[in-house]
C-alpha cells in the first residue's frame, strides 16, 4: 500500500503544484524521487509531529493541499491536539496519512502498533476516515482524499499487502464494496485483513455456508445502506478489524444497526480487546492474537449457528 500511495502522490503533485508532502524524518528514502522532482513541494519537519501537523494546517490555510506522512501512533496520538484544534476545528484541507495499520510493524511491538487510531479519529468532527484494503484501493483512496475539501485520515499498511481486486472498480467515499456475494452471513471488514476475510469465506463454502464479504474502506462516513441490506438479507453480521473492538469498526457498525436497523440480526465482532501480544511476522501475530483466516471462519460459523438457533426459536 505504501508504494501505491507514493506513486499516486507523485502523480498528484506533478499535476497540481499545490499538493505537498510533509514527513516527520521517516520515509525520507522512499520519498527520494518525490523530493528530487518537486523540491518546493516537500518538507521534512523532523521528529516533531505536532509541529508538522500545525505547519500543514497553515499551508492548507494558504491554499496548499498537504499530505502529512508518518507512523500511525506518532501521527494520531503524539499530534492529536493539533489534529483536533488546527485541522478539524478549523476544517483545514489537510490529509493525514498514517503508515503501519494494525500491527503490520509486527516486530517493533506495541509502541508502533496502531490499534486505537480509528477510535480516536472517529470521534473528531469534520474528519473523513479511509481504510483501504489493497494497493489498488490505496491508489484510489489517495486520489479521493485529494479531491474532497477538508480533513482526511488515510490509514495504510506498508508495501506487501496482497491485491484483492482482479478488475478495476469505482471507488466512492462512504460507499462500501461487496467483494463476494452471500446469503447466510455477512462479514464486514476493513483494511488489509479484508484479504483474510475473503480466505475465510472461500473456506466456508466447503462447509455450505454462503458468506457475503463487505470491504468497508470508509470508516467515516459509514455506508449505512449496505449494512441495512446485509441485516435484511443475511440476518447475521460479523465485523473483522485489525484494531481494538472498542471504538473501531465493530462499534461503528453496531451503532448503525442499533439506530437504523428494523430487521432481526445476530452480530459478532472480531478484533483486539488488549494490546497485540507477541513479536515476529505479521501473519504469525494475526494467528497469535486470534485474527487469522481460520479464526474468522470459526467466528462466522459460531454466529451463523446462533442465527439458526434464533430462527428455530432457540430450540
C-alpha positions in Angstrom: 0.0 0.0 0.0 2.8 2.4 0.8 4.3 2.1 -2.7 0.8 2.6 -4.3 0.3 5.7 -2.1 3.7 7.2 -3.0 3.2 6.7 -6.8 -0.2 8.3 -6.6 1.0 11.2 -4.6 3.8 11.7 -7.1 1.2 11.9 -9.9 -1.0 14.3 -7.9 2.0 16.6 -7.2 3.1 16.6 -10.8 -0.4 17.7 -11.9 -1.1 20.2 -9.1 1.7 22.3 -7.6 -0.4 22.9 -4.5 0.0 19.3 -3.5 2.7 19.0 -0.8 4.3 16.1 1.0 5.3 16.5 4.7 7.3 13.9 6.6 8.4 13.5 10.2 12.0 12.4 9.5 10.8 9.0 8.4 10.1 7.7 4.9 12.8 10.1 3.5 14.4 7.3 1.4 11.1 6.3 -0.2 10.5 10.0 -0.9 13.7 10.4 -2.8 12.1 10.6 -6.2 9.4 13.0 -5.0 11.9 15.3 -3.3 14.2 15.3 -6.4 11.3 16.1 -8.7 9.4 18.6 -6.5 11.8 20.1 -4.0 9.5 23.1 -3.4 6.6 20.7 -2.5 8.5 18.6 0.1 9.1 19.4 3.7 10.9 17.2 6.3 9.7 18.6 9.6 11.9 16.3 11.7 10.8 14.3 14.7 8.2 16.9 15.6 4.9 15.5 14.6 2.8 18.1 16.4 4.6 20.9 14.7 4.3 19.1 11.4 0.5 18.9 11.7 0.4 22.6 12.7 2.5 23.5 9.7 0.2 21.5 7.4 -2.8 23.4 8.7 -1.0 26.7 8.0 -0.2 25.6 4.5 -3.8 24.5 3.9 -5.0 27.9 5.0 -2.9 29.3 2.2 -4.4 27.1 -0.5 -2.0 24.2 -0.4 -3.0 20.5 -0.1 -0.6 19.0 2.4 -0.3 15.2 2.8 1.2 14.6 6.2 3.0 11.2 6.4 4.4 9.3 9.4 3.9 6.2 11.5 0.3 6.0 12.8 0.8 6.2 16.6 3.1 9.3 16.2 0.5 10.9 13.9 -2.7 10.2 15.7 -1.6 10.4 19.3 1.5 12.5 19.6 -0.1 15.2 17.4 -3.7 14.7 18.5 -4.2 18.1 19.9 -3.1 19.7 16.7 -5.2 17.4 14.6 -8.2 18.4 16.7 -7.7 22.1 17.0 -5.6 23.1 14.0 -7.1 20.7 11.4 -10.6 19.6 12.4 -11.8 22.6 14.3 -10.6 24.9 11.5 -11.8 22.5 8.8 -8.5 22.7 7.1 -7.8 20.8 3.9 -5.1 18.5 5.4 -4.6 14.9 4.5 -3.2 12.8 7.4 -1.5 9.7 6.1 -0.8 7.1 8.8 1.5 4.2 7.9 1.6 0.9 9.7 -2.1 0.0 10.1 -2.9 -2.5 12.8 0.2 -4.4 13.8 1.9 -4.6 10.5 5.1 -3.3 12.3 4.9 -6.7 14.0 8.5 -6.9 15.2 8.5 -3.4 16.7 5.9 -4.1 19.4 3.0 -2.1 20.9 4.7 1.3 20.6 4.5 1.0 16.8 1.2 -0.9 16.5 -1.9 1.0 15.6 -4.9 -0.5 17.4 -6.6 2.7 18.7 -6.3 5.1 15.8 -9.8 4.5 14.3 -11.4 5.1 17.6 -9.7 8.4 18.4 -10.0 9.7 14.9 -13.7 8.7 14.5 -14.7 11.0 17.4 -13.3 14.1 15.7 -15.9 16.3 13.9 -15.3 17.0 10.2 -12.9 14.0 9.8 -13.2 11.6 6.9 -11.5 8.2 7.5 -10.3 6.0 4.7 -9.0 2.5 5.4 -8.1 0.8 2.0 -7.7 -2.9 1.7 -5.2 -3.3 -1.1 -2.7 -1.5 -3.2 -5.2 -0.6 -5.9 -7.6 0.7 -3.3 -4.8 2.7 -1.7 -4.3 4.5 -5.1 -8.0 5.2 -5.4 -8.3 6.4 -1.8 -5.4 8.7 -2.1 -6.9 10.4 -5.2 -10.3 10.6 -3.5 -8.7 12.2 -0.4 -7.1 14.9 -2.6 -10.4 15.6 -4.4 -12.5 16.3 -1.3 -12.2 19.5 0.7 -11.5 19.0 4.4 -9.6 16.8 6.8 -8.9 13.2 5.8 -7.2 10.4 7.7 -5.8 7.8 5.4 -4.8 4.5 7.1 -2.3 2.4 5.2 -0.3 -0.7 5.5 3.3 -0.9 4.3 4.0 -2.4 0.9 3.3 -6.1 0.9 -0.4 -6.3 1.1 -2.0 -8.7 -1.4 -4.3 -7.4 -4.1 -8.0 -8.3 -3.6 -9.3 -6.8 -6.9 -9.0 -8.6 -10.2 -10.7 -5.8 -12.1 -10.9 -2.0 -11.9 -13.9 -0.6 -10.0 -15.4 2.8 -8.9 -14.2 4.0 -5.6 -16.5 6.3 -3.8 -16.0 7.7 -0.3 -18.8 6.4 2.0 -19.8 3.6 -0.3 -18.5 0.1 0.7 -17.7 -2.6 -1.8 -19.3 -6.0 -1.8 -16.4 -8.2 -3.0 -18.2 -11.5 -2.6 -21.9 -12.3 -2.5 -23.5 -14.4 0.1 -26.9 -15.2 1.7 -26.2 -16.9 5.1 -24.0 -14.4 6.9 -22.1 -11.1 6.1 -18.5 -10.4 7.0 -17.8 -6.7 7.3 -14.0 -6.0 7.3 -11.7 -3.0 6.8 -8.0 -2.7 5.8 -5.7 -5.4 4.7 -7.5 -8.0 6.8 -10.2 -8.0 4.2 -8.0 -10.5 2.4 -8.1 -12.9 5.3 -11.9 -12.4 5.4 -12.1 -13.5 1.8 -10.0 -16.6 2.5 -12.3 -17.5 5.3 -15.3 -17.0 3.1 -13.8 -19.3 0.5 -13.2 -22.0 3.1 -16.8 -21.6 4.4 -18.2 -22.6 1.0 -16.9 -26.1 1.6 -18.9 -26.1 4.8 -22.0 -25.0 2.9 -22.1 -21.5 4.4 -22.6 -18.7 2.0 -20.7 -15.7 3.4 -21.0 -12.2 1.9 -17.8 -10.1 2.3 -18.1 -6.3 2.5 -15.0 -4.2 2.3 -15.8 -1.1 4.4 -13.0 1.1 3.1 -14.6 4.2 4.5 -15.0 4.2 8.3 -16.4 7.7 8.4 -18.9 8.3 6.9 -20.0 4.7 7.1 -22.1 3.1 4.4 -25.5 2.7 6.2 -27.3 1.3 3.2 -25.0 -1.7 2.7 -25.3 -2.6 6.4 -29.1 -2.4 6.3 -29.2 -4.6 3.2 -26.9 -7.1 4.9 -29.1 -7.2 8.0 -32.2 -7.7 5.9 -30.8 -10.3 3.6 -28.5 -12.4 5.8 -29.7 -11.6 9.3 -26.1 -12.2 10.6 -23.1 -9.8 10.6 -19.5 -10.4 11.7 -17.1 -7.4 11.9 -13.4 -8.0 11.4 -10.7 -5.4 12.1 -7.0 -5.3 12.9 -7.8 -2.8 15.6 -9.4 -2.8 19.1 -13.0 -3.8 19.1 -13.6 -0.7 21.3 -14.3 2.4 19.2 -13.4 0.9 15.9 -15.4 -0.8 13.1 -17.4 -3.1 15.4 -18.8 -0.2 17.4 -19.4 1.9 14.3 -21.4 -0.9 12.7 -23.2 -1.7 16.0 -24.3 1.9 16.4 -25.8 2.0 12.9 -27.7 -1.3 13.5 -28.9 -0.1 16.8 -30.2 3.2 15.5 -31.3 2.3 11.9 -31.9 -1.4 11.5 -35.5 -2.7 11.7 -34.5 -6.3 10.9 -33.6 -9.1 13.3 -29.8 -9.7 13.2 -27.2 -11.7 15.1 -23.9 -9.9 15.3 -20.4 -10.9 16.2 -17.1 -9.0 16.3 -13.5 -10.0 15.8 -10.6 -7.7 16.8 -8.4 -7.0 19.7 -9.5 -6.4 23.3 -6.0 -5.9 24.6 -2.6 -4.9 23.3 -1.3 -7.1 20.4 0.8 -9.8 22.1 4.0 -11.3 20.7 6.7 -10.3 18.1 7.5 -11.7 14.7 6.0 -11.9 11.3 2.7 -10.1 10.6 0.8 -13.3 9.8 2.1 -15.0 12.9 0.9 -12.2 15.1 -2.5 -12.3 13.5 -2.7 -16.0 14.3 -1.4 -15.5 17.8 -4.0 -12.8 18.5 -7.0 -14.6 17.1 -7.2 -12.7 13.8 -6.2 -15.3 11.2 -8.4 -16.5 8.4 -9.1 -19.7 10.5 -10.2 -17.5 13.4 -12.5 -15.5 11.2 -14.0 -18.7 9.8 -14.6 -20.1 13.3 -16.3 -16.8 14.4 -18.6 -16.8 11.4 -19.6 -20.4 12.0 -20.5 -19.5 15.6 -22.6 -16.5 14.6 -24.3 -18.5 11.8 -25.2 -21.2 14.3 -26.6 -18.5 16.6 -28.7 -17.3 13.7 -30.1 -20.8 13.0 -30.9 -21.2 16.7 -32.8 -17.9 16.7 -34.7 -18.9 13.6 -35.7 -22.2 15.4 -36.9 -20.2 18.3 -33.9 -21.0 20.4 -34.7 -24.7 20.5 
